Amino acid sequence: MTTPMPVKKYHYGFLLVENFSMLPMASAIEVMRMANFLMGHDVYQWHIITIDGAPARASDNIMIAADLDLTHDFSQFDGLIVCSGVHVEKYCDPKLLNWLKEQDKKGITLGSICTGAFLLASAGLMDNYHCTIHWEYMTTFCERFPNVLTDLKLFSFDRNRFTCAGGTAPLDMMLNLVRTQFNHELSAAIGEEFMSERIRSENDLQRIPLRTYLGPNHSKLMEVVSLMEANLEEPISLDELAMFVNMSRRQLERQFQKHLNCTPSRYYLKLRLVRARKLLTQTGMSITDIGIACGFVSTPHFSKCYREYFGTPPRNERIITHTRIPFMGIQGAAFSA
């Protein structure tokens, strides 16, 4: 008889900083809980950590008891995730920052949820790493930590770091982690249990109110983006867009590069592809019709652009979203590690 290969158990610690956001933290843990439930045995284990082992108060005033404090030996953990919320700058405790540095020296993978990246960056642990933080802190974060490669993504994996925006984004981050550590079937089944329409990928961007991101002094740039959003089916040329706001094409390109870190053409393409993805996952329109509705001259051109941007062809997006994964019961789930 062949002895079955043992399934690795992953062990994570969630460091709760006072005033942390409850929803993002709970979203991440719930994915691991459901993975254990569907597998029929524990493949994930987690512990709640606070600086002194005392309960932590969330921003909704719910108190969460701690399992461990900073004196514990975390060398066997697969990752430590910093969870924080609003006014994170008030909680840059030197003891906490030094502890984070010590964990990094031990080679432990470090992650963050919501504004937790602010604490990792304050400890000097995010320089030259791709990093995600909640959009409300984006401007402040970029100004304070210019050596961090800040992304607008929902979440980012970069070597021994993983960072995530708030809200429900940790749900998607952990579902992608489950897919990497186990398989797509388990990840998809967890998503279905949580009634998630689709598992968002690392290529998905935060939906940041552009006016908030740019500030009040870029009305012309806002006007151009509004024109783009209103003309996805029949895209306007860059020369025409520039003319509408009394700018030269070169000025427009410089403004986009400076404030949005991309060319106007790339930004316009992103808007059209994001719109296409919504139509693919939320309607029964044909791929050809979706391509036309989003301003693409042909289906092959649409498919090529979509694959290059999202990493998968449009037809796979529809399969992943609408096909239910075969599943053999709850406790006896047929998943292979």
Secondary structure, 3 states (H helix, E strand, C coil): CCCCCCCCCEEEEEEECCCECHHHHHHHHHHHHHHHHHHCCCCEEEEEECCCCCCEEECCCCEECCCECCCCCCCCCCEEEEECCCCHHHHCCHHHHHHHHHHHHCCCCEEEECCHHHHHHHCCCCCCCEEECCHHHHHHHHHHCCCCEEECECEEEECCEEEECCCCHHHHHHHHHHHHHCCHHHHHHHHHHCCCCCCCCCCCECCCCHHHHHCCCCHHHHHHHHHHHHCCCCCCCHHHHHHHCCCCHHHHHHHHHHHHCCCHHHHHHHHHHHHHHHHHHHCCCCHHHHHHHCCCCCHHHHHHHHHHHHCCCHHHHHHHHHCCCCCCCCCCCCCCC
